[in-house]
Amino acid sequence: MDVLLYKRPDHIDKLEGPLDSSSCQKYAERAACSHAAIPESLSFDNVINDKALPPMSSKDFMDYLRYVTFDAENLQFYLWYREYTKKFDALPEAVKCLSPEWEPSMSAPSLGRGVADRTPLRGTFLLGAKEMGTFYNDGTNDSTISPTSSTQSPLTPSKEQELVIPGITSSDEPDEEAFSIQPLRNDVRLMMAVYIDPGSDRELNLSHRDRQNLQRRLQHTTHPSAFAPIIEIISATLRNHSHPNFVRWSMCNGNRPRVIALRGFAVGMLLITTAVGVILTVSHVSRWYRILCLPFLWFGIANIVASYKGLCILLYRRNTRESHPWELGGSAVNLLEEGRAQSSLPPTPPYIRTPTTSVPSVKMYDLDSSPSSFFDDRISTFGASNKRFREEQWYVRWVHLPWWRKLMIKKLKVQEEGLRLMQNKIVKQADYWATIVAIPLIIALVALPQGNFF
């Protein structure tokens, strides 16, 4: 009975607007049932810590967020914060004491002040694109900044770069010398330029109030506790929205063209079987021949139930799944060129990549490179925009690949046993429902009298 009523994790729709505590609470309420359907081996912590095997590893999770849901910046920021915390904890105590743990007493006056109280805050840690490039290449990212060092000049904002924050007056400014000698200050600057600044390459979907709150905290300390409100929002979103949807999506072992073709094949088989059953009924042949329709009826119903949940029974029996487009690398290009040669279509013109300007250290990859060659950019905490994958040639050519060629792409082995167990429940459910529906229908068909029309 449990198998008949088994439900895979529910799809959790993405909420409109920026992430905040209220949206995280809604995600948690909607994900309550999904967490119960996910085995412990596929939990969020196991996936993030690479305790799960492909296609449920952290790399696969990052691919899903980057290419399917387009919000990989949440996981990238989460991983950055985890490494930042380890780096901070590894500092000597004499250095860590320069950045004390965040306390509410450090906070500047509330946001309720009027415009008249808004004055420029000098010594800000925010950087533009040009200044950010300095911290990629000068090798001082992990060192502290002396107030008199030559590296301070790019950090000092000009009049055009002054940051105006409501409720901060000149008397509220932190001591500039104490500010500049705090450990990992350059890491914080770079993080702000990549994830927090409006219009940045990997801008987090945060509210204006949360951004200001983080800025105020980081003006006083670089302690990891200053990130607490933001990391709680990001972590809750990953656990209660992205992760359940990722598990649900990974259970599908076929791409969309295959699933659609499988559904069409199953429906066609049911129609043909029904037509054959009607012909046998109205003919003069023995009614027992109608039992021959049973295996075809059973197979069609089972495949409809399984394909409804994105599962191909044939691939499941072989313990394989179809490759995703980003996993093919040059294979997708070769498939397309073969298809164009057969259909006499003109070749696809080379796609020209333009280097990024906001992150000068990002590596530009070959057009026909393998997935492993550009994976470092996907997991890099300070890489290019996540949307730039649309400029890769494999993506452009995959979009134009004929649908029937997508049915014959490379198959990969499913290594994660926890995922196999979840798929096994769906296959058993499809088999049981096919048996429950097909056998009574065949019994009713055999019970009908002969028509003897021909």
C-alpha positions as CSV (number, residue, x, y, z in Angstrom):
1,M,0.0,0.0,0.0
2,D,2.9,2.4,0.8
3,V,4.3,1.9,-2.7
4,L,0.9,2.5,-4.4
5,L,0.6,5.9,-2.6
6,Y,4.3,6.8,-2.8
7,K,4.9,10.5,-3.6
8,R,8.2,11.9,-4.7
9,P,9.3,15.2,-3.2
10,D,6.9,18.0,-4.1
11,H,8.0,20.7,-6.5
12,I,8.3,23.9,-4.5
13,D,7.5,27.0,-6.6
14,K,9.9,29.9,-6.4
15,L,8.4,32.9,-4.5
16,E,8.4,36.3,-6.2
17,G,10.5,39.2,-4.8
18,P,13.7,39.2,-2.7
19,L,14.6,36.5,-0.2
20,D,13.8,37.4,3.4
21,S,12.8,35.6,6.6
22,S,9.2,35.4,5.7
23,S,9.9,33.7,2.3
24,C,12.2,31.3,4.1
25,Q,9.4,30.4,6.5
26,K,7.1,29.7,3.6
27,Y,9.7,27.5,2.0
28,A,10.1,25.6,5.3
29,E,6.3,25.0,5.5
30,R,6.1,23.8,1.9
31,A,9.2,21.5,2.2
32,A,8.0,19.6,5.3
33,C,6.5,16.8,3.3
34,S,9.4,16.7,0.8
35,H,12.0,16.2,3.6
36,A,10.1,13.1,4.7
37,A,10.3,11.7,1.2
38,I,14.1,12.2,0.9
39,P,16.3,9.5,2.4
40,E,19.0,10.5,4.8
41,S,21.7,9.5,2.3
42,L,20.5,12.3,0.1
43,S,20.1,15.0,2.7
44,F,21.4,18.5,2.1
45,D,24.5,18.1,4.3
46,N,25.4,14.8,2.5
47,V,25.1,16.4,-0.9
48,I,27.1,19.5,0.0
49,N,29.8,17.5,1.7
50,D,30.1,15.1,-1.3
51,K,29.0,12.1,0.7
52,A,26.5,11.3,-2.1
53,L,27.6,9.8,-5.4
54,P,26.7,11.1,-8.9
55,P,24.2,12.3,-10.0
56,M,23.7,13.6,-6.4
57,S,27.1,15.1,-5.7
58,S,27.8,18.7,-4.9
59,K,29.0,19.2,-8.5
60,D,25.6,18.0,-9.8
61,F,23.8,20.2,-7.4
62,M,25.8,23.2,-8.6
63,D,25.0,22.2,-12.2
64,Y,21.3,22.1,-11.4
65,L,21.3,25.5,-9.8
66,R,23.4,27.0,-12.6
67,Y,21.7,25.5,-15.7
68,V,18.2,24.7,-14.6
69,T,17.0,27.1,-11.9
70,F,19.6,29.9,-12.6
71,D,20.3,30.7,-8.9
72,A,23.7,29.1,-8.4
73,E,24.9,32.3,-6.6
74,N,23.2,31.0,-3.4
75,L,25.3,27.9,-3.2
76,Q,28.4,29.7,-4.3
77,F,28.0,32.3,-1.5
78,Y,27.2,29.5,0.9
79,L,30.4,27.7,0.0
80,W,32.4,31.0,0.2
81,Y,31.1,31.6,3.7
82,R,32.0,28.1,4.8
83,E,35.6,28.6,3.6
84,Y,35.7,32.1,5.0
85,T,34.7,30.8,8.4
86,K,37.4,28.1,8.3
87,K,40.0,30.7,7.3
88,F,39.0,33.1,10.1
89,D,39.1,30.3,12.7
90,A,42.6,29.4,11.6
91,L,43.9,32.9,12.3
92,P,46.0,33.5,15.5
93,E,44.0,34.7,18.5
94,A,45.9,38.0,18.5
95,V,44.7,38.7,14.9
96,K,41.1,37.4,15.5
97,C,40.7,39.8,18.4
98,L,40.9,42.7,16.0
99,S,37.5,41.6,14.6
100,P,35.3,40.9,17.6
101,E,32.1,38.9,17.4
102,W,29.2,40.9,16.3
103,E,27.0,42.4,19.0
104,P,23.9,44.6,18.7
105,S,25.6,47.3,20.7
106,M,28.0,47.8,17.7
107,S,25.0,48.8,15.5
108,A,24.8,52.3,14.2
109,P,21.5,54.3,14.7
110,S,18.4,52.8,13.2
111,L,17.1,53.3,9.7
112,G,14.4,55.6,10.9
113,R,16.4,58.9,10.5
114,G,15.5,61.4,7.9
115,V,17.3,62.5,4.8
116,A,18.9,65.4,6.7
117,D,21.0,62.9,8.7
118,R,22.4,61.1,5.7
119,T,26.0,61.9,5.2
120,P,28.7,60.2,3.2
121,L,30.5,57.4,4.9
122,R,34.2,57.4,4.1
123,G,36.5,54.4,4.4
124,T,33.8,52.2,3.0
125,F,34.7,48.7,1.9
126,L,32.7,48.7,-1.3
127,L,34.7,48.5,-4.5
128,G,34.0,49.0,-8.1
129,A,35.0,46.8,-11.0
130,K,38.5,48.3,-11.5
131,E,39.3,48.2,-7.8
132,M,38.1,44.6,-7.5
133,G,40.6,43.6,-10.2
134,T,43.4,44.7,-7.9
135,F,42.5,42.1,-5.3
136,Y,42.5,39.3,-7.8
137,N,46.0,40.0,-8.9
138,D,48.0,41.7,-6.2
139,G,48.3,38.7,-4.0
140,T,47.2,40.6,-0.9
141,N,43.8,39.0,-0.6
142,D,44.5,37.2,2.7
143,S,46.6,39.9,4.3
144,T,45.6,42.9,6.4
145,I,45.9,46.4,5.1
146,S,48.0,48.9,6.7
147,P,46.5,52.4,6.9
148,T,49.7,53.8,5.4
149,S,50.4,51.1,2.8
150,S,50.4,51.8,-0.9
151,T,47.5,49.4,-1.5
152,Q,45.1,51.7,0.4
153,S,44.7,54.2,-2.4
154,P,42.4,52.1,-4.6
155,L,40.3,51.5,-1.5
156,T,39.8,55.1,-0.6
157,P,36.6,56.3,-2.3
158,S,36.6,59.4,-4.4
159,K,33.8,62.0,-4.1
160,E,32.0,60.2,-6.9
161,Q,32.3,56.8,-5.1
162,E,31.1,58.0,-1.7
163,L,28.5,55.6,-0.2
164,V,25.5,57.3,1.3
165,I,23.8,55.1,3.9
166,P,20.7,56.4,5.9
167,G,21.2,56.9,9.6
168,I,25.0,57.1,9.5
169,T,26.5,60.5,10.5
170,S,30.1,61.5,10.7
171,S,30.1,60.8,14.4
172,D,29.0,57.2,13.7
173,E,31.9,56.3,11.5
174,P,34.2,53.6,12.8
175,D,37.8,54.4,13.4
176,E,39.5,54.2,10.0
177,E,42.7,52.8,11.3
178,A,41.0,50.1,13.2
179,F,38.8,49.4,10.2
180,S,41.8,48.9,7.8
181,I,43.8,46.5,10.0
182,Q,41.0,44.0,10.6
183,P,41.8,40.5,9.2
184,L,40.4,39.3,5.9
185,R,39.1,42.7,5.0
186,N,40.0,42.2,1.4
187,D,38.0,39.0,1.3
188,V,35.0,41.0,2.6
189,R,35.5,43.7,0.0
190,L,35.7,41.2,-2.8
191,M,32.6,39.4,-1.6
192,M,30.6,42.6,-1.4
193,A,31.6,43.5,-5.0
194,V,30.6,40.1,-6.3
195,Y,27.5,39.1,-4.3
196,I,26.0,42.2,-2.6
197,D,26.5,45.3,-4.8
198,P,23.5,46.0,-7.0
199,G,24.2,44.8,-10.5
200,S,27.1,42.6,-9.5
201,D,27.9,39.4,-11.5
202,R,26.5,37.1,-8.8
203,E,24.2,39.4,-7.0
204,L,22.2,37.7,-4.3
205,N,18.4,38.2,-4.3
206,L,18.3,40.1,-1.1
207,S,16.1,43.0,0.1
208,H,17.5,46.5,0.4
209,R,17.1,46.4,4.2
210,D,19.1,43.2,4.4
211,R,21.9,44.6,2.3
212,Q,22.1,47.7,4.5
213,N,22.1,45.6,7.6
214,L,25.0,43.5,6.3
215,Q,26.9,46.7,5.3
216,R,26.5,48.1,8.8
217,R,27.7,45.0,10.4
218,L,30.7,44.7,8.2
219,Q,31.7,48.3,8.9
220,H,32.5,47.2,12.4
221,T,33.9,43.7,12.2
222,T,34.9,41.0,9.7
223,H,33.9,38.3,12.2
224,P,31.8,35.5,10.6
225,S,29.0,36.3,12.9
226,A,28.4,39.5,11.0
227,F,27.0,37.4,8.1
228,A,24.5,35.6,10.4
229,P,21.3,37.1,9.0
230,I,22.3,36.7,5.4
231,I,23.7,33.2,5.7
232,E,20.5,32.1,7.6
233,I,18.4,33.2,4.7
234,I,20.6,31.6,2.0
235,S,21.0,28.4,4.0
236,A,17.2,28.1,4.6
237,T,16.5,28.7,0.9
238,L,19.0,26.0,-0.2
239,R,17.7,23.5,2.3
240,N,14.0,24.1,1.9
241,H,13.7,25.1,-1.8
242,S,16.7,24.2,-3.9
243,H,17.6,20.9,-2.4
244,P,14.1,19.2,-2.5
245,N,13.6,20.4,-6.1
246,F,17.1,19.1,-7.0
247,V,16.2,15.6,-5.6
248,R,12.9,15.6,-7.5
249,W,14.6,16.7,-10.7
250,S,17.4,14.1,-10.3
251,M,14.9,11.2,-10.1
252,C,14.1,11.8,-13.8
253,N,16.6,9.7,-15.8
254,G,15.5,10.9,-19.3
255,N,15.6,14.3,-20.9
256,R,12.4,16.1,-22.1
257,P,12.4,14.8,-25.7
258,R,12.8,11.2,-24.4
259,V,10.0,11.5,-21.9
260,I,7.7,13.1,-24.5
261,A,8.5,10.3,-27.0
262,L,8.0,7.7,-24.3
263,R,4.6,9.1,-23.4
264,G,3.6,9.2,-27.1
265,F,4.8,5.6,-27.5
266,A,2.8,4.4,-24.5
267,V,-0.4,6.2,-25.6
268,G,0.0,4.8,-29.1
269,M,0.4,1.3,-27.8
270,L,-2.8,1.7,-25.7
271,L,-4.7,2.9,-28.7
272,I,-3.5,0.0,-30.9
273,T,-4.2,-2.5,-28.1
274,T,-7.7,-1.1,-27.7
275,A,-8.3,-1.3,-31.4
276,V,-7.1,-4.9,-31.6
277,G,-9.3,-5.8,-28.6
278,V,-12.4,-4.4,-30.3
279,I,-11.6,-6.2,-33.5
280,L,-11.2,-9.5,-31.7
281,T,-14.5,-8.9,-29.8
282,V,-16.6,-8.2,-32.9
283,S,-15.0,-11.1,-34.9
284,H,-15.9,-14.8,-34.8
285,V,-12.5,-15.9,-33.3
286,S,-12.4,-17.4,-29.8
287,R,-12.7,-14.9,-27.0
288,W,-9.5,-16.3,-25.3
289,Y,-7.4,-14.6,-28.0
290,R,-8.3,-11.4,-26.3
291,I,-6.0,-12.3,-23.4
292,L,-3.1,-11.6,-25.8
293,C,-3.8,-7.9,-25.3
294,L,-2.9,-8.1,-21.6
295,P,0.9,-7.7,-21.9
296,F,0.6,-4.7,-24.3
297,L,-2.0,-3.1,-22.1
298,W,0.1,-3.6,-19.0
299,F,3.2,-2.3,-20.6
300,G,1.5,0.9,-21.9
301,I,-0.1,1.7,-18.6
302,A,3.2,1.1,-16.7
303,N,5.1,3.4,-19.0
304,I,2.5,6.2,-18.8
305,V,2.6,6.2,-15.0
306,A,6.5,6.1,-14.9
307,S,6.9,8.7,-17.7
308,Y,4.4,11.0,-15.9
309,K,7.1,11.3,-13.2
310,G,9.9,11.7,-15.7
311,L,11.2,8.1,-15.5
312,C,12.1,5.8,-18.3
313,I,11.7,2.2,-17.2
314,L,14.2,0.9,-19.8
315,L,16.9,3.2,-18.6
316,Y,16.1,2.3,-15.0
317,R,16.5,-1.4,-15.8
318,R,19.9,-0.7,-17.2
319,N,20.8,1.4,-14.2
320,T,21.6,4.4,-16.5
321,R,20.5,7.9,-17.2
322,E,20.8,10.3,-20.1
323,S,23.6,12.8,-20.0
324,H,22.7,16.4,-19.5
325,P,23.8,18.9,-22.3
326,W,26.6,20.4,-20.1
327,E,28.0,17.0,-19.5
328,L,28.5,16.2,-23.1
329,G,31.2,18.8,-24.0
330,G,32.3,18.3,-27.6
331,S,29.9,15.3,-28.0
332,A,27.0,17.7,-28.5
333,V,28.9,19.6,-31.1
334,N,29.7,16.4,-33.0
335,L,26.1,15.2,-32.8
336,L,24.9,18.5,-34.3
337,E,27.5,18.5,-37.1
338,E,26.5,15.0,-38.0
339,G,22.8,16.0,-38.1
340,R,23.6,19.0,-40.2
341,A,25.5,16.9,-42.7
342,Q,22.6,14.5,-43.1
343,S,20.1,17.3,-43.5
344,S,22.3,19.5,-45.7
345,L,21.9,22.4,-43.3
346,P,24.6,25.2,-43.3
347,P,27.2,24.9,-40.5
348,T,26.8,26.8,-37.4
349,P,29.1,29.9,-37.4
350,P,31.7,30.1,-34.7
351,Y,30.5,31.8,-31.5
352,I,32.7,34.7,-30.4
353,R,33.3,35.1,-26.7
354,T,33.9,38.5,-25.2
355,P,36.0,38.7,-22.1
356,T,34.4,39.8,-18.9
357,T,35.3,43.2,-17.5
358,S,34.1,42.9,-13.9
359,V,36.3,39.9,-13.0
360,P,39.5,40.1,-15.0
361,S,41.0,36.9,-13.6
362,V,38.2,34.6,-15.0
363,K,39.6,32.1,-17.5
364,M,38.0,31.9,-21.0
365,Y,37.7,28.4,-22.1
366,D,37.9,26.6,-25.4
367,L,34.7,26.3,-27.4
368,D,34.8,22.6,-27.5
369,S,36.2,22.0,-24.1
370,S,35.2,19.1,-21.9
371,P,32.9,19.9,-18.9
372,S,35.8,19.4,-16.4
373,S,37.7,22.3,-18.0
374,F,35.1,24.9,-17.1
375,F,33.8,23.3,-13.9
376,D,36.3,25.4,-11.9
377,D,34.5,28.5,-13.0
378,R,31.2,27.1,-11.8
379,I,32.4,26.4,-8.3
380,S,34.7,29.4,-8.1
381,T,33.4,31.8,-5.5
382,F,34.7,34.8,-7.5
383,G,34.1,33.8,-11.1
384,A,32.1,35.3,-13.9
385,S,28.3,35.7,-14.0
386,N,26.4,32.5,-13.9
387,K,24.4,33.5,-16.9
388,R,27.4,33.5,-19.2
389,F,27.0,29.8,-19.9
390,R,24.5,30.8,-22.7
391,E,27.6,32.1,-24.5
392,E,29.3,28.7,-24.6
393,Q,29.1,27.1,-28.0
394,W,27.9,23.8,-26.6
395,Y,24.7,25.6,-25.4
396,V,24.1,27.4,-28.7
397,R,24.5,24.2,-30.6
398,W,22.5,22.1,-28.2
399,V,19.5,24.4,-28.6
400,H,19.6,23.9,-32.4
401,L,20.2,20.1,-32.1
402,P,17.3,18.2,-33.7
403,W,15.0,16.6,-31.1
404,W,15.4,13.1,-32.5
405,R,19.2,13.4,-32.1
406,K,18.7,14.2,-28.4
407,L,17.2,10.7,-28.0
408,M,20.5,9.1,-28.8
409,I,22.9,10.9,-26.5
410,K,25.4,9.3,-24.2
411,K,24.1,7.3,-21.2
412,L,25.8,7.5,-17.8
413,K,25.6,5.1,-14.8
414,V,23.6,6.0,-11.8
415,Q,26.0,5.5,-8.9
416,E,24.0,6.8,-5.9
417,E,22.1,3.9,-4.3
418,G,19.7,6.3,-2.5
419,L,18.5,7.7,-5.7
420,R,18.0,4.2,-7.1
421,L,15.8,3.3,-4.2
422,M,13.6,6.3,-4.9
423,Q,13.4,5.4,-8.6
424,N,12.7,1.8,-7.6
425,K,9.6,2.9,-5.7
426,I,8.3,4.7,-8.7
427,V,8.8,1.7,-11.0
428,K,7.1,-0.6,-8.6
429,Q,4.3,1.9,-8.3
430,A,3.9,1.9,-12.1
431,D,4.0,-1.9,-12.2
432,Y,1.3,-2.2,-9.5
433,W,-1.0,0.3,-11.0
434,A,-0.6,-1.3,-14.4
435,T,-1.5,-4.7,-12.9
436,I,-4.5,-3.3,-11.0
437,V,-5.9,-1.6,-14.1
438,A,-5.0,-4.0,-16.9
439,I,-6.2,-7.3,-15.4
440,P,-9.8,-6.1,-14.7
441,L,-10.0,-4.6,-18.2
442,I,-8.9,-7.8,-19.8
443,I,-11.3,-9.8,-17.7
444,A,-14.1,-7.6,-18.8
445,L,-13.0,-7.8,-22.4
446,V,-12.9,-11.6,-22.3
447,A,-16.4,-11.7,-20.7
448,L,-18.0,-9.8,-23.6
449,P,-19.9,-12.0,-26.1
450,Q,-18.6,-12.6,-29.6
451,G,-19.9,-10.2,-32.3
452,N,-19.5,-12.6,-35.2
453,F,-19.6,-9.7,-37.7
454,F,-16.8,-11.3,-39.7
